[in-house]
Amino acid sequence: MQTQTYNQAILDVAEAGIQALQESAEKQKAKRTPAQESHFLCAWLVESFRVKRFSKLVADDLSAWIRMARSQGAGAMLPQLFERIAKQYRAVEKPELTQQQAIEQLLTELESDDWFVISDSAFSDDSGTKLKLAGNGQSSLVVCELQLESHFEDDKLVKSLPIYVRGDENHFAEKALAKGLLVSQGNKKTSLIKHHKTYLIAPNNQLKQLCLLIK
């Protein structure tokens, strides 16, 4: 029996939520308000969590969304959240490029967008000190040259690749998705470059947590 991946599990939740909302809306004569939609999906998430409908891999996501819906109401924008998740995770199911090709094209494209891209420098994460990148406020991306080589076998990514970014993360994620890549949410604490966040690209896009969602 094949074990379900996080990608499959989170997509299951999003698509099931969208379907449940659509089926419920068809039974209603009047159009629902955003607050009513949020209330419906919150109740649906609570019940799904109670009966353990979905994989344990997404239990933390469900808990977080329930808290968010209870505190923010319509502001949680759960229907839009589910649509974004479904769109991005569907988009990478059958990528046209290998991950190596995709990353190479991503770096080239960002450079053409006037980003400062550095991929020909080697640096270690053993030093314990953050490196400083001289710049004039220009959006920048740094990836270790050695990791670009060692994290691939042939053209397949075999180990998660850290990419350090300072700039519009939505633009970065959008460009990556267009190449068939999901990127993790940014982490400033783990970054080796000052004023940059660490983003991970995982083998076969199999991140262990929700990817950075495009707005």
N, CA and C of each residue as an Amber inpcrd file, in Angstrom:
protein
   645
   0.8440000  -1.2010000   0.0000000   0.0000000   0.0000000   0.0000000
   0.8730000   1.2420000   0.0000000   0.6140000   2.1610000  -0.9380000
   1.4220000   3.3600000  -1.0520000   1.0470000   4.3640000   0.0260000
   2.0700000   4.9040000   0.6860000   1.8330000   5.8870000   1.7370000
   1.5000000   7.2420000   1.1170000   0.4880000   7.8920000   1.6550000
   0.0840000   9.1840000   1.1360000   1.1210000  10.2430000   1.4820000
   1.3950000  11.1270000   0.5560000   2.3410000  12.2180000   0.8000000
   1.6000000  13.4310000   1.3530000   2.3640000  14.3750000   1.8770000
   1.7510000  15.6130000   2.3640000   1.0360000  16.3280000   1.2200000
   1.6640000  16.3580000   0.0510000   1.0450000  17.0340000  -1.0940000
  -0.3330000  16.4600000  -1.4050000  -0.4290000  15.1510000  -1.4140000
  -1.7120000  14.5050000  -1.7000000  -2.7220000  14.8080000  -0.5990000
  -2.2570000  14.7970000   0.6420000  -3.1580000  15.0100000   1.7810000
  -3.7170000  16.4260000   1.8030000  -2.8560000  17.4270000   1.5660000
  -3.3240000  18.8180000   1.6260000  -4.2310000  19.1190000   0.4330000
  -3.9420000  18.4930000  -0.7020000  -4.7970000  18.6700000  -1.8760000
  -6.1610000  18.0300000  -1.6440000  -6.1790000  16.8830000  -0.9670000
  -7.4440000  16.2230000  -0.6180000  -8.3260000  17.1490000   0.2190000
  -7.7230000  17.7970000   1.2170000  -8.4850000  18.6940000   2.0840000
  -9.0670000  19.8550000   1.2740000  -8.2080000  20.4920000   0.4890000
  -8.6410000  21.6680000  -0.2720000  -9.7610000  21.3190000  -1.2510000
  -9.5870000  20.2320000  -1.9880000 -10.5960000  19.8680000  -2.9910000
 -11.8900000  19.4060000  -2.3380000 -11.7800000  18.6940000  -1.2250000
 -12.9860000  18.2590000  -0.5200000 -13.7330000  19.4540000   0.0680000
 -12.9920000  20.4350000   0.5690000 -13.6150000  21.6370000   1.1180000
 -14.3310000  22.4410000   0.0490000 -13.6900000  22.5820000  -1.1040000
 -14.3010000  23.2990000  -2.2280000 -15.5870000  22.5980000  -2.6680000
 -15.5110000  21.2690000  -2.7730000 -16.6840000  20.4950000  -3.1980000
 -17.8180000  20.6050000  -2.1820000 -17.4780000  20.5050000  -0.8940000
 -18.5010000  20.5890000   0.1550000 -19.1990000  21.9490000   0.1290000
 -18.4210000  23.0000000  -0.0940000 -18.9960000  24.3420000  -0.1560000
 -19.9000000  24.4910000  -1.3800000 -19.4760000  23.9490000  -2.5010000
 -20.2810000  24.0240000  -3.7300000 -21.5910000  23.2590000  -3.5690000
 -21.5200000  22.0610000  -3.0140000 -22.7240000  21.2410000  -2.8360000
 -23.7010000  21.8980000  -1.8640000 -23.1500000  22.5080000  -0.8320000
 -24.0030000  23.2000000   0.1310000 -24.6580000  24.4270000  -0.5010000
 -23.8950000  25.1420000  -1.3260000 -24.4130000  26.3510000  -1.9760000
 -25.5590000  26.0190000  -2.9330000 -25.4570000  24.8610000  -3.5730000
 -26.5030000  24.4540000  -4.5280000 -27.8440000  24.2010000  -3.8270000
 -27.7970000  23.8940000  -2.5440000 -29.0180000  23.6300000  -1.7850000
 -29.6390000  24.9100000  -1.2390000 -28.8390000  25.9880000  -1.2720000
 -29.3090000  27.2650000  -0.7450000 -29.9560000  28.0880000  -1.8630000
 -31.0690000  28.6860000  -1.5690000 -31.7330000  29.5210000  -2.5690000
 -31.0610000  30.8960000  -2.6650000 -30.6320000  31.4340000  -1.5390000
 -29.9960000  32.7580000  -1.5090000 -28.4850000  32.6030000  -1.5080000
 -27.8110000  33.5750000  -2.1090000 -26.3520000  33.5500000  -2.1550000
 -25.7790000  33.7800000  -0.7650000 -24.8080000  33.0040000  -0.4220000
 -24.1950000  33.1260000   0.8940000 -23.2520000  34.3230000   0.9620000
 -23.1570000  34.8970000   2.1430000 -22.1880000  35.9630000   2.3760000
 -20.8350000  35.3160000   2.6890000 -19.7320000  36.0640000   2.5540000
 -18.4260000  35.5220000   2.9230000 -18.3900000  35.0070000   4.3610000
 -19.0940000  35.6970000   5.2660000 -19.1220000  35.2540000   6.6680000
 -19.8070000  33.8970000   6.7950000 -20.8750000  33.7030000   6.0370000
 -21.5930000  32.4270000   6.0700000 -20.7530000  31.3020000   5.4700000
 -20.0310000  31.6070000   4.3990000 -19.1490000  30.6060000   3.8000000
 -18.0530000  30.2020000   4.7650000 -17.4900000  31.2020000   5.4410000
 -16.4310000  30.9140000   6.4060000 -16.9660000  30.0770000   7.5600000
 -18.1690000  30.3990000   8.0380000 -18.7810000  29.6370000   9.1350000
 -19.0240000  28.1870000   8.7030000 -19.5070000  28.0170000   7.4740000
 -19.7590000  26.6600000   6.9690000 -18.4660000  25.8550000   6.9230000
 -17.4070000  26.4510000   6.3490000 -16.1470000  25.7130000   6.2130000
 -15.4870000  25.4630000   7.5630000 -15.6570000  26.3860000   8.4880000
 -15.1220000  26.1650000   9.8390000 -15.7930000  24.9560000  10.4730000
 -17.1220000  24.8860000  10.3700000 -17.8580000  23.7440000  10.9220000
 -17.4690000  22.4600000  10.1950000 -17.2600000  22.5600000   8.8900000
 -16.8530000  21.3940000   8.1060000 -15.4710000  20.9120000   8.5340000
 -14.5550000  21.8410000   8.7920000 -13.2050000  21.4780000   9.2480000
 -13.2540000  20.8280000  10.6320000 -14.0720000  21.3920000  11.5070000
 -14.1980000  20.8350000  12.8600000 -14.6860000  19.3910000  12.8010000
 -15.7020000  19.1420000  11.9840000 -16.2350000  17.7910000  11.8620000
 -15.2180000  16.8540000  11.2060000 -14.5320000  17.3380000  10.1820000
 -13.5130000  16.5240000   9.5020000 -12.3970000  16.1530000  10.4670000
 -12.0280000  17.1110000  11.3240000 -10.9790000  16.8570000  12.3140000
 -11.4670000  15.8570000  13.3580000 -12.7070000  15.9980000  13.7640000
 -13.2710000  15.1190000  14.7990000 -13.3070000  13.6710000  14.3500000
 -13.7160000  13.4430000  13.1000000 -13.8540000  12.0670000  12.6150000
 -12.5650000  11.5500000  11.9560000 -11.5310000  12.3860000  12.0080000
 -10.2280000  12.0190000  11.4400000 -10.3600000  11.6330000   9.9620000
 -11.0520000  12.4890000   9.2310000 -11.3080000  12.2210000   7.8150000
 -10.0200000  12.2640000   6.9860000  -9.0990000  13.1230000   7.3980000
  -7.8920000  13.3210000   6.6000000  -6.6450000  12.8420000   7.3400000
  -5.5670000  12.7340000   6.5900000  -4.3050000  12.2120000   7.1210000
  -3.7790000  13.0480000   8.2960000  -3.0570000  12.3720000   9.1720000
  -2.4010000  13.0700000  10.2830000  -1.3950000  14.0990000   9.7810000
  -0.9380000  13.9270000   8.5480000   0.0500000  14.8500000   7.9790000
  -0.4670000  16.2850000   7.9330000  -1.7910000  16.4350000   7.8570000
  -2.3720000  17.7820000   7.7390000  -3.1550000  18.1850000   8.9860000
  -2.9980000  17.4580000  10.0640000  -3.7430000  17.7540000  11.2960000
  -3.4210000  19.1470000  11.8230000  -2.1570000  19.5370000  11.7770000
  -1.7750000  20.8620000  12.2640000  -2.3760000  21.9670000  11.3980000
  -2.4570000  21.7200000  10.0940000  -3.0670000  22.7070000   9.1910000
  -4.5360000  22.9020000   9.5420000  -5.2500000  21.7910000   9.7140000
  -6.6700000  21.8790000  10.0460000  -6.8830000  22.6290000  11.3590000
  -6.0790000  22.3320000  12.3580000  -6.2010000  23.0080000  13.6540000
  -5.9770000  24.5110000  13.5120000  -4.9520000  24.8680000  12.7280000
  -4.6330000  26.2860000  12.5340000  -5.7560000  27.0110000  11.8010000
  -6.3480000  26.3460000  10.8050000  -7.4280000  26.9800000  10.0350000
  -8.6890000  27.1330000  10.8670000  -8.9490000  26.1660000  11.7380000
 -10.1050000  26.2530000  12.6190000  -9.9460000  27.4490000  13.5610000
  -8.7600000  27.5840000  14.1560000  -8.4980000  28.7250000  15.0490000
  -8.6380000  30.0430000  14.2880000  -8.0970000  30.0720000  13.0820000
  -8.1360000  31.2820000  12.2650000  -9.5720000  31.6590000  11.9180000
 -10.3800000  30.6680000  11.5300000 -11.7660000  30.9360000  11.1590000
 -12.5780000  31.4100000  12.3600000 -12.3050000  30.8300000  13.5300000
 -13.0440000  31.2260000  14.7280000 -12.7000000  32.6420000  15.1660000
 -11.4570000  33.0400000  14.9630000 -11.0270000  34.3710000  15.4150000
 -11.2570000  35.4590000  14.3710000 -11.1890000  35.0760000  13.0670000
 -11.2650000  36.0910000  12.0200000 -12.5670000  36.0790000  11.2270000
 -13.3330000  35.0070000  11.3200000 -14.5720000  34.9240000  10.5640000
 -14.3010000  34.9730000   9.0720000 -15.0130000  35.8610000   8.3740000
 -14.8420000  35.9820000   6.9240000 -13.4220000  36.3940000   6.5570000
 -12.7330000  37.0630000   7.4890000 -11.3570000  37.5010000   7.2380000
 -10.3840000  36.3520000   7.0480000 -10.7680000  35.1630000   7.4870000
  -9.9130000  33.9930000   7.2830000  -9.8410000  33.6030000   5.8150000
 -10.8770000  33.9780000   5.0520000 -10.9140000  33.7470000   3.6060000
 -10.6090000  32.2870000   3.2580000 -11.2880000  31.3720000   3.9320000
 -11.0530000  29.9460000   3.7200000 -11.3550000  29.4800000   2.2980000
 -12.4450000  29.9460000   1.6600000 -12.6730000  29.5040000   0.2750000
 -11.5170000  29.8580000  -0.6530000 -11.0030000  31.0850000  -0.4880000
  -9.8750000  31.5220000  -1.3210000  -8.6060000  30.7350000  -0.9870000
  -8.4330000  30.4360000   0.2910000  -7.2760000  29.6550000   0.7160000
  -7.2840000  28.2780000   0.0650000  -8.4350000  27.6230000   0.0960000
  -8.5380000  26.2930000  -0.4950000  -8.3150000  26.3350000  -2.0080000
  -8.8110000  27.3740000  -2.6560000  -8.6170000  27.5160000  -4.1040000
  -7.1350000  27.6880000  -4.4340000  -6.4400000  28.4780000  -3.6440000
  -5.0040000  28.7020000  -3.8750000  -4.2180000  27.4100000  -3.6890000
  -4.5540000  26.6700000  -2.6370000  -3.8680000  25.3980000  -2.3830000
  -4.1030000  24.4410000  -3.5530000  -5.3660000  24.2970000  -3.9470000
  -5.6970000  23.3690000  -5.0290000  -4.9840000  23.7550000  -6.3180000
  -4.9780000  25.0390000  -6.6320000  -4.3540000  25.5060000  -7.8700000
  -2.8590000  25.1940000  -7.8970000  -2.1610000  25.5020000  -6.7920000
  -0.7080000  25.3190000  -6.7920000  -0.3020000  23.8530000  -6.7620000
  -0.9860000  23.0610000  -5.9510000  -0.5880000  21.6560000  -5.8560000
  -0.9810000  20.8620000  -7.0990000  -2.0550000  21.2650000  -7.7560000
  -2.3960000  20.6260000  -9.0300000  -1.3540000  20.9760000 -10.0960000
  -0.8790000  22.2150000 -10.0590000   0.0190000  22.7240000 -11.1010000
   1.3450000  21.9740000 -11.1700000   1.7590000  21.3490000 -10.0640000
   3.0640000  20.6800000 -10.0580000   2.9490000  19.1540000 -10.1260000
   1.7490000  18.6480000 -10.3570000   1.5790000  17.1910000 -10.3820000
   2.3010000  16.5540000 -11.5700000   2.3120000  17.2340000 -12.6960000
   2.9790000  16.6960000 -13.8850000   3.8630000  17.7760000 -14.5070000
   5.0050000  18.0800000 -13.8640000   5.8690000  19.1510000 -14.3710000
   6.4840000  18.7990000 -15.7270000   6.6380000  19.8190000 -16.5450000
   7.2130000  19.6190000 -17.8770000   8.7380000  19.6170000 -17.8400000
   9.3160000  20.2630000 -16.8320000  10.7660000  20.3660000 -16.7120000
  11.2810000  19.4830000 -15.5830000  12.5320000  19.0520000 -15.6750000
  13.1720000  18.4400000 -14.5170000  13.4070000  19.5590000 -13.5010000
  13.6190000  19.1790000 -12.2480000  13.8280000  20.2150000 -11.2460000
  15.1220000  20.9950000 -11.5030000  16.1230000  20.3250000 -12.0380000
  17.3610000  21.0430000 -12.3480000  17.1220000  22.0760000 -13.4440000
  16.4160000  21.6860000 -14.4830000  16.0800000  22.6350000 -15.5500000
  15.2370000  23.7850000 -14.9990000  14.2850000  23.4460000 -14.1590000
  13.3830000  24.4540000 -13.6090000  14.1400000  25.4780000 -12.7730000
  15.0580000  24.9950000 -11.9270000  15.8210000  25.9070000 -11.0750000
  16.7510000  26.7750000 -11.9150000  17.4000000  26.1840000 -12.8870000
  18.2820000  26.9640000 -13.7620000  17.5020000  28.0640000 -14.4800000
  16.3270000  27.7270000 -14.9870000  15.5120000  28.7130000 -15.6870000
  14.9670000  29.7740000 -14.7360000  14.6440000  29.3630000 -13.5110000
  14.1640000  30.3070000 -12.5060000  15.2210000  31.3600000 -12.2050000
  16.4580000  30.9350000 -11.9950000  17.5400000  31.8730000 -11.6930000
  17.7640000  32.8370000 -12.8590000  17.7490000  32.2910000 -14.0560000
  17.9510000  33.1200000 -15.2500000  16.8380000  34.1510000 -15.4020000
  15.6140000  33.7140000 -15.1590000  14.4680000  34.6070000 -15.3350000
  14.4550000  35.7120000 -14.2890000  14.7910000  35.3680000 -13.0440000
  14.8320000  36.3940000 -11.9990000  15.9350000  37.4130000 -12.2810000
  17.0410000  36.9270000 -12.8100000  18.1290000  37.8410000 -13.1680000
  17.6610000  38.8060000 -14.2590000  16.8910000  38.3050000 -15.1900000
  16.3610000  39.1670000 -16.2580000  15.3030000  40.1310000 -15.7120000
  14.7450000  39.8190000 -14.5350000  13.8030000  40.7210000 -13.8700000
  14.5280000  41.7370000 -12.9950000  15.8480000  41.8260000 -13.1790000
  16.7050000  42.7740000 -12.4610000  16.9300000  42.3800000 -11.0040000
  16.8520000  41.0840000 -10.7330000  17.2620000  40.5950000  -9.4260000
  18.7730000  40.3730000  -9.4450000  19.4000000  40.5410000  -8.2740000
  20.8220000  40.2600000  -8.1080000  20.9350000  38.7810000  -7.7340000
  21.3530000  37.9480000  -8.6740000  21.3850000  36.4980000  -8.4820000
  22.8320000  36.0230000  -8.3580000  23.1210000  35.3340000  -7.2510000
  24.4630000  34.7870000  -7.0240000  24.3560000  33.2750000  -6.8890000
  24.9800000  32.5560000  -7.8090000  24.9560000  31.0870000  -7.7630000
  26.3340000  30.4960000  -8.0310000  27.3600000  31.3350000  -7.9990000
  28.7160000  30.8680000  -8.2990000  29.6550000  31.0450000  -7.1170000
  29.0910000  31.0930000  -5.9090000  29.8960000  31.2060000  -4.6940000
  29.5940000  30.0320000  -3.7730000  30.6160000  29.5250000  -3.1320000
  30.4540000  28.4230000  -2.1850000  30.5810000  28.9570000  -0.7660000
  29.6980000  28.5540000   0.1070000  29.7840000  28.9780000   1.5010000
  29.2790000  27.8460000   2.3840000  29.7160000  27.8590000   3.6240000
  29.4290000  26.7550000   4.5360000  28.4390000  27.1910000   5.6010000
  27.6330000  26.2470000   6.0640000  26.7130000  26.5430000   7.1690000
  27.3320000  26.1620000   8.5110000  28.6370000  25.8650000   8.5160000
  29.3110000  25.4550000   9.7510000  29.9150000  26.6260000  10.5150000
  30.0130000  27.7850000   9.8570000  30.7320000  28.8930000  10.4780000
  29.9620000  29.5240000  11.6280000  28.6360000  29.4580000  11.5960000
  27.8380000  30.0410000  12.6640000  27.6310000  31.5340000  12.5210000
  28.2060000  32.1320000  11.5180000  28.0250000  33.5600000  11.2870000
  27.3100000  33.7820000   9.9590000  26.4830000  34.8140000   9.9470000
  25.7550000  35.1110000   8.7220000  26.6040000  35.9600000   7.7830000
  26.4990000  35.6720000   6.5150000  27.2180000  36.4380000   5.5120000
  26.4100000  37.6710000   5.1460000  27.1260000  38.6980000   4.7540000
  26.4600000  39.9420000   4.3730000  26.6350000  40.1740000   2.8870000
  25.5400000  40.4640000   2.2280000  25.5720000  40.7100000   0.7930000
  25.4850000  42.2140000   0.5530000  26.5180000  42.7480000  -0.0700000
  26.5140000  44.1720000  -0.3880000  25.5300000  44.4230000  -1.5220000
  24.6830000  45.4010000  -1.3370000  23.7030000  45.7010000  -2.3800000
  23.0830000  47.0560000  -2.1550000  22.3170000  47.5000000  -3.0880000
  21.6970000  48.8200000  -3.0060000  20.1870000  48.7150000  -2.8440000
  19.7470000  47.6630000  -2.1350000  18.3130000  47.4690000  -1.9570000
  17.6710000  46.6590000  -3.0640000  18.4840000  46.2330000  -4.0200000
  17.9880000  45.4330000  -5.1360000  17.5350000  44.0620000  -4.6330000
  16.4550000  43.5370000  -5.1800000  16.0240000  42.1880000  -4.8230000
  17.1530000  41.2180000  -5.1340000  17.3610000  40.2580000  -4.2450000
  18.5100000  39.3670000  -4.4350000  18.1870000  37.9310000  -4.0670000
  18.9120000  37.0280000  -4.7040000  18.7820000  35.5900000  -4.4810000
  20.1780000  34.9870000  -4.4500000  20.4220000  34.1660000  -3.4250000
  21.7240000  33.5150000  -3.2820000  21.5100000  32.0160000  -3.1080000
  22.2680000  31.2330000  -3.8520000  22.2420000  29.7740000  -3.6770000
  23.6860000  29.2910000  -3.7520000  24.0340000  28.3520000  -2.8800000
  25.4140000  27.8730000  -2.7950000  25.7760000  27.0650000  -4.0410000
  26.9050000  27.4010000  -4.6320000  27.3660000  26.7120000  -5.8400000
  27.5760000  25.2200000  -5.5830000  28.1560000  24.8800000  -4.4360000
  28.4250000  23.4690000  -4.1330000  27.1180000  22.6830000  -3.9650000
  26.1260000  23.3110000  -3.3350000  24.8440000  22.6340000  -3.1470000
  24.1100000  22.4630000  -4.4790000  24.2740000  23.4200000  -5.3720000
  23.6770000  23.2860000  -6.7030000  24.2230000  22.0630000  -7.4310000
  25.4530000  21.6900000  -7.0840000  26.0660000  20.5100000  -7.7030000
  25.7600000  19.2420000  -6.9060000  25.9600000  19.2990000  -5.5950000
  25.8860000  18.0830000  -4.7760000  24.4740000  17.6060000  -4.4800000
  23.4850000  18.4890000  -4.5790000  22.1120000  18.1090000  -4.2460000
  21.3720000  17.4810000  -5.4210000  22.0740000  17.3110000  -6.5340000
  21.4720000  16.6960000  -7.7150000  22.2210000  15.4180000  -8.0920000
  21.4880000  14.4480000  -8.5610000  22.0670000  13.2630000  -9.1980000
  21.4810000  13.2080000 -10.5920000  22.3490000  13.2850000 -11.5780000
  21.9170000  13.5190000 -12.9570000  21.1530000  14.8450000 -12.9540000
  19.8880000  14.8420000 -13.2980000  19.1310000  16.0960000 -13.2630000
  18.0300000  16.0510000 -12.2100000  18.1470000  15.0920000 -11.2730000
  17.1300000  14.9380000 -10.2380000  17.6110000  15.5210000  -8.9160000
  16.7660000  16.3330000  -8.2950000  17.0700000  16.8630000  -6.9710000
  16.8760000  15.7450000  -5.9510000  17.9170000  15.4780000  -5.1510000
  17.8450000  14.3790000  -4.1830000  17.8930000  14.8690000  -2.7350000
  18.1490000  16.1560000  -2.5600000  18.1930000  16.7380000  -1.2190000
  17.6470000  18.1540000  -1.3030000  16.8670000  18.5510000  -0.3040000
  16.2560000  19.8750000  -0.3290000  17.2990000  20.9680000  -0.5190000
  17.0040000  21.8790000  -1.4160000  17.9500000  22.9350000  -1.7840000
  17.5380000  24.2520000  -1.1390000  18.4020000  24.8130000  -0.2600000
  18.0890000  26.1180000   0.3340000  18.3930000  27.2430000  -0.6580000
  17.4640000  28.1760000  -0.7520000  17.6590000  29.3640000  -1.5790000
  17.3730000  30.5710000  -0.6960000  18.2990000  31.5280000  -0.7040000
  18.1940000  32.6880000   0.1800000  17.7130000  33.8910000  -0.6330000
  16.6050000  34.4760000  -0.1840000  15.9420000  35.5150000  -0.9740000
  15.6710000  36.7500000  -0.1350000  15.9490000  37.9060000  -0.7330000
  15.5040000  39.1830000  -0.1890000  14.7520000  39.8920000  -1.3160000
  13.4770000  40.0910000  -1.1280000  12.6780000  40.7030000  -2.1840000
  11.2380000  40.2660000  -2.0890000  10.5080000  40.4810000  -3.1310000
   9.0860000  40.1400000  -3.1790000   8.9300000  38.6210000  -3.2550000
   8.5660000  38.0130000  -2.1210000   8.4890000  36.5520000  -2.0890000
   7.3370000  36.0330000  -2.9400000   6.3080000  36.8370000  -3.1160000
   5.1990000  36.4150000  -3.9650000   5.6550000  36.3140000  -5.4250000
   6.4570000  37.2690000  -5.8440000   7.0200000  37.2450000  -7.2040000
   7.9140000  36.0180000  -7.3790000   8.7250000  35.7490000  -6.3710000
   9.6230000  34.5910000  -6.3830000   8.8290000  33.2930000  -6.4850000
   7.7960000  33.1520000  -5.6440000   6.9800000  31.9300000  -5.6440000
   6.2060000  31.7770000  -6.9390000   5.7400000  32.9000000  -7.4980000
   4.9860000  32.8670000  -8.7430000   5.8610000  32.4060000  -9.9010000
   7.0760000  32.9300000  -9.9510000   8.0160000  32.5360000 -10.9980000
   8.3980000  31.0640000 -10.8540000   8.5840000  30.6250000  -9.6060000
   8.9380000  29.2320000  -9.3540000   7.8050000  28.3000000  -9.7900000
   6.5680000  28.6530000  -9.4440000   5.4190000  27.8180000  -9.8010000
   5.2830000  27.6990000 -11.3100000   5.5760000  28.7750000 -12.0230000
   5.4890000  28.7410000 -13.4880000   6.4760000  27.7440000 -14.0860000
   7.5200000  27.4130000 -13.3170000   8.5030000  26.4100000 -13.7570000
   8.2110000  25.0320000 -13.1670000   7.0950000  24.9070000 -12.4460000
   6.7430000  23.6180000 -11.8540000   7.3590000  23.3630000 -10.5010000
   7.6900000  24.4370000  -9.7810000   8.3470000  24.3020000  -8.4810000
   7.4920000  24.8860000  -7.3570000   7.4070000  24.1600000  -6.2480000
   6.8630000  24.7020000  -5.0170000   8.0270000  25.1460000  -4.1440000
   7.8510000  26.2580000  -3.4420000   8.8810000  26.6880000  -2.4900000
   8.2660000  26.7400000  -1.1010000   9.0900000  26.4750000  -0.1080000
   8.6090000  26.5010000   1.2690000   8.3330000  27.9360000   1.6940000
   7.6820000  28.0800000   2.8200000   7.5310000  29.3950000   3.4160000
   8.8930000  29.8610000   3.9280000   9.1030000  31.1580000   3.9100000
  10.4160000  31.6980000   4.2610000  10.7300000  31.5950000   5.7410000
  12.0050000  31.4190000   6.0410000  12.4650000  31.3160000   7.4280000
  13.6860000  32.2190000   7.6100000  13.5100000  33.2750000   8.3600000
  14.6100000  34.2240000   8.5590000  15.6600000  33.6830000   9.5250000
  15.2290000  32.8570000  10.4860000  16.1460000  32.3640000  11.5180000
  17.2110000  31.4380000  10.9520000  16.8720000  30.6640000   9.9300000
  17.8260000  29.6870000   9.3970000  18.6840000  30.2480000   8.2680000
  18.4590000  31.5020000   7.9070000  19.1760000  32.0620000   6.7660000
  20.6440000  32.2820000   7.0850000  21.5190000  31.9710000   6.1330000
  22.9530000  32.1970000   6.2690000  23.3630000  33.5700000   5.7300000
  22.4060000  34.2700000   5.1230000  22.6830000  35.5660000   4.5250000
  21.8530000  36.6250000   5.2480000  22.4890000  37.6790000   5.7160000
  21.7770000  38.7380000   6.4260000  20.6970000  39.3550000   5.5530000
  19.5700000  39.6470000   6.1980000  18.4280000  40.3150000   5.5550000
  17.7660000  39.4570000   4.4760000  18.0850000  38.1780000   4.4560000
  17.4610000  37.2420000   3.5190000  16.6920000  36.1890000   4.3130000
  15.7270000  35.5490000   3.6680000  15.0280000  34.4060000   4.2430000
  15.4250000  33.1420000   3.4900000  15.3970000  32.0190000   4.2060000
  15.6550000  30.7330000   3.5750000  14.3560000  30.1530000   3.0260000
  14.3920000  29.7480000   1.7660000  13.2810000  29.0310000   1.1460000
  13.8310000  27.7000000   0.6420000  13.0700000  26.6430000   0.8090000
  13.5190000  25.3190000   0.3730000  12.7470000  24.8570000  -0.8460000
  13.4640000  24.2120000  -1.7530000  12.8460000  23.4590000  -2.8430000
  13.1830000  21.9950000  -2.5710000  12.1530000  21.1620000  -2.4760000
  12.3400000  19.7710000  -2.0650000  12.2930000  18.8220000  -3.2610000
  12.9480000  17.6680000  -3.1330000  12.8710000  16.6680000  -4.2020000
  11.4100000  16.3350000  -4.5360000  11.1000000  16.3580000  -5.8220000
   9.7380000  16.0700000  -6.3070000   8.6830000  16.9850000  -5.6860000
   9.1300000  18.1650000  -5.2200000   8.2250000  19.1480000  -4.6050000
   7.5510000  18.6430000  -3.3420000   8.1460000  17.6270000  -2.7040000
   7.5040000  17.0260000  -1.5360000   7.9620000  17.7130000  -0.2510000
   7.4620000  18.9280000  -0.0510000   7.7080000  19.6360000   1.1970000
   6.9020000  18.9750000   2.3110000   7.3550000  19.1270000   3.5440000
   6.6660000  18.4860000   4.6630000   5.5950000  19.3860000   5.2610000
   5.5820000  20.6520000   4.8250000   4.5800000  21.5960000   5.3260000
   4.0220000  22.3840000   4.1410000   2.9780000  23.1520000   4.4060000
   2.3210000  23.9240000   3.3570000   3.3160000  24.8540000   2.6770000
   3.2770000  24.8490000   1.3750000   4.1900000  25.6860000   0.5910000
   3.8170000  27.1550000   0.7360000   4.6880000  28.0240000   0.2280000
   4.3860000  29.4410000   0.1670000   3.3050000  29.6460000  -0.8800000
   2.1590000  30.1400000  -0.4560000   1.0250000  30.2900000  -1.3540000
   1.0570000  31.6500000  -2.0330000   0.8230000  31.6400000  -3.3360000
   0.8030000  32.8830000  -4.0990000  -0.4760000  33.6450000  -3.7950000
  -0.3560000  34.9350000  -3.6380000  -1.5110000  35.7700000  -3.3200000
  -2.3510000  36.0150000  -4.5750000
